[in-house]
């Protein structure tokens, strides 16, 4: 086949392209010749995702080097990378590890509590009537409002930081679990009733799997908030961690340290979100959704 | 064999069914017709044991039935397969210790024309295949009565014909008693031994017809045309009085 397609003017059989090697008669003079669609090579998706940050960094570098922006306010990305290398020599790993551990512990605690309470309120109407209004009211409290109270109650050690992170993770997970279970298709529950499942079997075999998409969305949002609450916790009272580095950078007027830390937070947040996304794709491979790759 | 006596069934102030008395014989295929809102699906829910809020009695071979009973299976209008389970696991659903070897599952998949599709997820099935899987799941409990709530209404005409023939084969093979709700008079004439017409708003049956045709039937049995018109007239009348 040629790599061109021709549109012919004519009637009846003349609509068909001429046989190979045959000269088209006068009536079948092509009125337009369209290039055949070339097989475009697509960039890998992860590379596409890097395009925007790379462009922004390049623009920042150019702006500072050309003198448009003052380097003490926006250090060039190359300087930020040097700062990261310098910090790496001075115990950056300890700060990253401390923050990551706090997020891991706080998120796990908050998510577990949210899963238990969310499932309880979704499965038992009285539990919903008792707990849900209070949970919704607590959800409206801004994160920073908790800080003085937690410092008063729990001092300035690890406990208030972990509790603050757990609070951050709790609400999105609670909402995901509660709304997910309450929104399960009544028709599927009816099928379960036909099989005389006990309440526990019904919860395990039908309600939880059916609510899983919403639960996982809640967990993903919860993890994102856990990182944010970690920074809030560490900004106030910490001797190590990324929040501490931010605070240190501000106090010593080192914008490069602040930006290096922000960059690290973005990378760590994105990495943990990607892990959650992988988990979600694995657990929800059965979903017949828009993004489902193997839709038959 | 199956005795259904409904004194009354209401939704709030709205009476839906009753007083009504139906009897189904072993191996009989019965279709329920009626205008929208005549309580056809409600009747199936009651017999399946899903609806407990009604007055009357159900008996299977003279023994009272209460709640969901394994001898009675219900296949819904939509396949209602659990999307996270494979077809085979959907068939095994709710029957944990039964069929450890998978033999029953394989047999039913074969019988319903789903051979080799046991490990597929519901999203990988066509509409007709999914409804076949739903019927196979309904048969896993080895029921004696199969209730069907417009089971073929969501598939194309050709698939519907194939599923109707499948249903007749299965009914004969498993000696099932079938009570199905349908809107399709031709379908009811092709499948049924008896056709019952429910009135809107409760009360006794508007009509009850035996289908005077031997099996296998042709889809265009000329002899059934007068009966079709008679049922149509009755449905029109019911629609007007509703």
Interface residues (C-beta under 8 A of the other chain):
Chain A: X187 X188 X190 X191 X192 X193 X194 X195 X196 X197 X205 X206 X209 X210 X212 X285 X286 X287 X288 X292 X294 X295 X296
Chain B: X48 X49 X50 X67 X68 X70 X73 X74 X76 X78 X80 X82 X83 X84 X85 X93 X94 X95 X121 X122 X123 X124 X125
